[in-house]
Amino acid sequence: MSRLLLHPLLHIPTSRSTLLLFSSPNFQLPPAFYLIRNQVRFSGHNKWSKIRHGKGMKDSARSTNFHRLAKDISLAVKEGGSTDPTLNVRLATAIATAKKSQMSKETIDNAIKRGAGQSKDGTSIERVTYEAYGPNGTAFIIETATDNRNRTVKEIKALLAKFGGSISEVSWIFDRKGIVRFTKGTTEDTIDVMMEKSLEIEGVEDIRELDQDIMCAPTSISAIASSLASGYEITKMRVEYIPTDTVQISGDEEKVGQFEKFLVSLNNHEDVVRFYTNAE
């Protein structure tokens, strides 16, 4: 499973053996914006790059990004079971990502405290995933991080209804896979050596060499990341949803327009961390 990269934050899988790269300078979205497809047709893939700055994606991009990075840190503490990044690979990865985005130490520390239930307001945060149909029968997996699931589900339902969608079981349309991304870290290993070593780790199912991504069962993510972390740097570890069937909307201007508006609205929701769709 590999991906076409229209933008550093927008990932679209192509076939399992090929990773294609294409960058659009006019397309800027926060990390939540994930379009997932199992096949790319070049005749229509750049439809999504028509979403431009004027649609409300740029002004609050930095604050929205920080908000989501902080939630990733809090969830890493809660799900990883430790506030110590040397003992919690997921937390170490989340902190490293936040630092690369120039998040302050105070904000990072506050996010860690919140994940441990030690925030000033006493609120905790949890991950809630919604399955839904969006515009024109497109399927969505929507990942959120919230301190009030009743509020979040109400708002997500309202957003879906506005575009003719609804909460519904769609997980059967997706394969759920663990993804671990790593770099050479403190080693001098070549990519070939890195790939050879990673293939020796129990639980590894596939490798996307250009991205240096390991694909595995969701239950194997932590064990694989821990095995790699002794020398390599883990830059991503999470579960992704890969569609097994797609819905064609490219080529229909009305459908594309409605779909783009929905994506922008979904992305702008402060509780939405990322989302996956089978739209093509």
C-alpha positions in Angstrom: 0.0 0.0 0.0 1.6 3.2 -1.2 0.4 6.7 -1.7 0.2 9.6 -4.0 1.3 12.7 -2.2 -0.5 15.8 -3.5 0.6 17.8 -0.5 2.8 16.9 2.5 -0.3 16.5 4.6 -2.6 14.9 2.0 -2.1 11.2 1.5 -3.7 9.0 -1.2 -2.7 5.4 -1.5 -2.0 4.0 -4.9 -1.1 0.4 -5.5 0.7 -1.6 -2.8 4.0 -1.5 -4.7 4.4 2.0 -6.0 4.7 5.4 -4.3 4.2 8.4 -6.5 5.0 12.0 -5.5 3.3 15.1 -6.8 3.3 18.4 -5.0 0.8 21.2 -5.5 2.0 24.7 -4.2 -1.6 25.9 -4.1 -2.8 23.2 -1.8 -2.3 23.8 1.9 -4.2 21.8 4.6 -3.6 20.9 8.2 -2.7 17.3 9.2 -6.3 16.2 9.6 -6.9 16.4 5.8 -6.5 12.8 4.6 -8.0 11.6 1.3 -7.5 7.9 1.1 -8.0 5.8 -2.1 -6.6 2.5 -3.2 -6.0 3.6 -6.8 -5.2 6.9 -8.5 -6.2 7.9 -12.0 -4.1 10.8 -13.2 -7.0 12.1 -15.2 -8.8 13.3 -12.1 -6.5 13.2 -9.1 -5.8 16.9 -9.0 -9.5 17.8 -8.6 -8.8 18.0 -4.9 -6.1 20.6 -5.4 -8.8 23.0 -6.5 -9.5 23.7 -2.8 -7.8 27.0 -2.3 -6.9 29.3 0.5 -10.1 31.4 0.0 -12.1 28.5 1.4 -11.1 29.1 5.0 -8.2 26.7 5.2 -5.2 29.0 5.7 -6.0 31.7 8.3 -6.3 29.4 11.3 -4.1 26.6 9.9 -1.3 27.2 12.5 -3.6 27.3 15.6 -5.6 24.4 14.3 -2.4 22.4 13.7 -1.1 23.1 17.3 -4.5 22.2 18.7 -4.3 18.8 17.0 -0.7 18.2 17.8 -1.5 18.9 21.5 -4.3 16.3 21.4 -2.0 13.8 19.8 0.4 14.3 22.7 -2.4 13.9 25.3 -3.7 10.7 23.6 -0.1 9.3 23.4 0.1 9.7 27.2 -3.2 8.1 27.8 -2.8 5.3 25.4 0.9 4.7 25.9 0.6 4.5 29.7 3.4 6.8 30.6 4.4 10.5 30.7 8.0 9.5 30.1 8.9 9.6 26.4 11.8 7.3 27.0 9.3 4.6 28.1 6.5 5.6 25.7 7.5 5.5 22.0 4.2 6.9 20.9 4.7 10.0 23.2 8.3 10.5 22.0 7.0 10.5 18.4 4.2 13.0 19.2 6.6 15.3 21.0 9.1 15.2 18.2 6.4 16.1 15.7 5.2 19.0 17.8 8.7 20.4 18.2 9.3 20.3 14.5 6.2 22.5 14.2 7.8 24.9 16.8 5.3 24.1 19.6 6.5 25.6 22.9 7.7 23.5 25.8 4.9 24.9 28.0 2.3 23.8 25.5 3.8 20.4 25.2 4.0 20.0 29.0 0.4 21.1 29.4 -0.7 18.5 26.8 1.2 15.8 28.7 -0.5 16.8 31.9 -3.9 16.7 30.2 -3.2 13.2 28.9 -2.3 12.2 32.5 -5.5 13.8 33.9 -3.5 16.5 35.6 -4.8 19.6 33.7 -5.9 22.7 35.6 -9.5 22.2 34.6 -9.4 18.5 35.4 -10.6 17.5 31.9 -9.4 14.4 30.2 -9.3 13.6 26.5 -10.3 10.5 24.6 -10.1 9.2 21.1 -13.5 8.5 19.4 -13.8 7.2 15.9 -17.0 7.6 13.8 -18.1 5.7 10.7 -20.3 7.6 8.3 -21.5 8.1 4.8 -20.7 11.6 3.4 -21.9 13.3 0.2 -22.9 11.1 -2.7 -22.5 7.9 -0.9 -18.8 8.3 0.0 -17.6 6.4 3.0 -15.7 8.1 5.9 -13.7 7.0 8.9 -13.5 10.1 11.1 -11.0 10.2 14.0 -11.7 12.7 16.8 -10.0 13.6 20.1 -12.5 15.1 22.5 -13.1 16.0 26.2 -16.9 15.7 25.6 -18.1 12.9 23.4 -21.7 13.9 23.6 -20.9 17.3 22.2 -18.7 15.9 19.5 -21.1 13.3 18.2 -23.9 15.9 18.1 -21.8 18.3 16.0 -20.5 15.5 13.7 -24.0 14.3 13.0 -25.2 17.8 12.3 -22.2 18.4 9.9 -22.9 15.1 8.1 -26.6 15.9 7.8 -25.9 19.3 6.2 -24.2 17.5 3.3 -26.7 14.6 3.0 -24.6 12.2 5.1 -25.2 10.2 8.3 -23.5 8.0 10.9 -23.5 4.5 9.6 -21.3 1.3 9.7 -18.7 1.6 6.9 -15.7 -0.1 8.4 -16.3 -3.1 6.2 -15.2 -0.9 3.2 -11.8 -0.4 4.7 -8.8 -2.5 5.8 -7.4 -1.3 9.2 -3.6 -1.3 9.2 -0.9 -0.2 11.5 1.7 2.2 10.1 5.2 2.8 11.6 7.5 5.3 9.8 11.1 5.6 10.7 14.4 7.3 9.7 18.0 6.2 10.2 18.2 8.2 13.4 21.6 7.9 15.1 22.8 5.1 12.8 24.6 5.3 9.5 22.5 2.6 7.9 21.5 2.8 4.3 17.9 2.4 3.3 18.6 -1.1 2.1 20.0 -2.1 5.5 17.1 -0.4 7.3 14.7 -2.4 5.2 16.5 -5.7 5.8 16.6 -5.1 9.5 12.9 -4.1 9.7 11.9 -7.2 7.8 13.4 -9.3 10.5 11.0 -7.8 13.1 8.1 -10.1 14.0 4.7 -8.7 12.8 5.9 -6.7 9.8 3.6 -7.4 6.9 4.9 -5.0 4.2 7.3 -2.0 3.7 6.9 1.1 1.6 10.5 1.8 0.9 10.3 5.4 -0.4 8.4 6.5 2.7 10.2 4.1 5.0 6.8 3.0 6.3 6.2 -0.4 7.9 2.7 -1.9 7.5 1.5 -4.3 10.2 -1.5 -5.4 12.2 -2.8 -2.6 14.5 -1.9 -4.7 17.6 1.8 -4.9 16.5 2.4 -1.1 16.2 3.9 -0.5 19.7 6.1 -3.7 19.6 7.5 -2.9 16.2 8.1 0.8 17.1 9.9 -0.2 20.3 12.1 -2.6 18.3 13.1 0.1 15.9 13.5 2.9 18.5 16.8 1.6 19.8 18.7 3.1 16.9 16.2 4.5 14.5 14.0 7.6 14.9 10.2 6.9 14.8 8.4 9.7 13.0 5.0 8.2 12.8 3.0 5.4 14.3 -0.7 5.1 13.9 -3.6 3.1 12.5 -4.7 4.0 9.0 -7.8 2.9 7.0 -7.3 1.7 3.5 -10.4 1.4 1.3 -11.2 -1.9 -0.5 -13.9 -0.3 -2.7 -14.2 3.3 -4.0 -16.9 5.7 -5.1 -16.2 7.8 -8.2 -17.0 11.5 -7.9 -14.2 13.0 -10.0 -15.5 14.4 -13.4 -18.8 15.6 -11.9 -18.4 19.2 -11.1 -21.5 19.4 -8.8 -20.4 16.3 -6.8 -16.8 17.5 -6.6 -18.0 21.0 -5.4 -20.2 19.5 -2.7 -17.5 17.1 -1.6 -14.9 19.8 -1.3 -17.1 21.9 0.9 -17.7 18.9 3.1 -14.0 18.2 3.4 -13.3 21.8 4.4 -16.1 21.8 7.0 -14.9 18.5 8.4 -11.3 19.6 8.5 -12.2 22.8 10.3 -13.9 21.0 13.2 -11.6 21.4 16.1 -12.2 17.8 17.4 -11.4 16.1 14.1 -7.8 14.8 14.1 -7.9 13.1 10.7 -10.2 11.3 8.4 -10.2 8.7 5.6 -12.5 8.3 2.6 -13.1 6.0 -0.3 -13.9 8.8 -2.7 -12.1 8.7 -6.0 
